Amino acid sequence: MKNINTLSGLSVANFSKQIDGKETALYTLCNKVGAELAITNYGAKIVSLMVPDKNGKMTDVVTGHNSIEEYLTSEEPYFGAICGRYGNRIAAGKFTIDGVTYDKLAINNGPNSLHGGIKGFNAVVWDAKQIDEQTIELKYTSADGEEGFPGNLEVEMVYRLEEEENALVKKSLAGETLTEEELKQYRTMCMLFLGAEYKKRNWVMQLHYGAKRENNELVFKSAGANAGIDCINPKGFVAEVADFMNALNREGNLPKTIIYSLNPTDNALIGTMIGCFQGDGVRGKIQQGAAWWFNDHKYGMEEHMKSLASLSLLGNFVGMLTDSRSFISYPRHEYFRRILCNYIGNLVENGEYPEDYDLLGEIVKNISYYNAVNYFGFDLK
């Protein structure tokens, strides 16, 4: 008789095996609302997820196998797994980066390489550390040349079984309507989770707000979205953003952040707020984003620069942004640089800044280029 250890009927003993000198195991996460998540470090696979259905009966909503042996022999090796290094197919098992062609990838799908090759991330044993009843951390280092991929790659992932989200999911699955307060609660928890992940990965979090979209219903019905019927939203969100950043900061989870508002009346509000959260040895850790959308014109950019220079430190500014979908927007950077130089030149002419051209040139180059390179951590070598 099997030794049943989980709500879904899985036996921990059936997941204990030596593979490539490393021990596989089954880990269970649980929370106070009764949900249970079972995970194996073989392929970082989710094996089962037990949650209550609309009648309160605990039900497994994940397709998985009952043992490591079944995973090893299954014709469906990707159930619940992490795929890598690459998800999906690489044609003919080769690709080119920076002029170098890598053509030794393992072929496992016709003439192609699929999901990282014959022994992708789904078929290796990860190092697992269960942090608490609700959290497990999994790590794997893919060595240079593994399955034909170049370079060493360190991968880290975390599974966490939260409380409130599951309660709200349970309510939604039961066909009940979530209240506005519950929707805000769920969105807030998602934002806090994502902010912490940005911090962990040293990514930059960018927050945009202040637009009221699709105002003309007749135009929207005839022309669809993005038809030029948007306007500035006068409702302010600086207080909410400050509270959000404070919640991240007190847990040590506040990442580098850029805050953009479409409403130019928010300039001073943002300029004072970003000063509350600088630190961590990061130059200009919290940034007021460039004047954008209805404000990326001469007057809007000048007003933004004046406010930022008055209330913060203009020399730390990461400069202009662009719409990544449109090459037409790139001249905006040249426009921005001319307005920046004109603004700084006027300060010098008015005796408000020293006529030190070496220092002035360094400020302009930093704002126009180097600040962004260093802030985002771009590797341009």
Secondary structure, 3 states (H helix, E strand, C coil): CCCCCCCCCCCHHHHCEEECCEEECEEEEECCCCCEEEEECECCEEEEEEEECCCCCEEECCCCCCCHHHHHHCCCCCCCCCCCCCCCEEHHHCEEECCEEECCCCCCECCEEECCCCCCHHHCECEEEEEECCEEEEEEEECCCHHHCCCCEEEEEEEECCCHHHHHHHHHHCCCCCCHHHHHHHHHHHHHHHHHHHHHHCCEEEEEECEECCCCHHHHHHHCCCCCCCEECCCCCHHHHHHHHHHHHHCCCCCEEEEEECCHHHHHHHHHHHHHCCECCECCCEEECCCCHHHCCHHHHHHHHHHHHHHCCHHHCCCCCCCCCCHHHCHHHHHHHHHHHHHHHHHHHCCCCCCCHHHHHHHHHHHHHHHHHHHHCCCCC
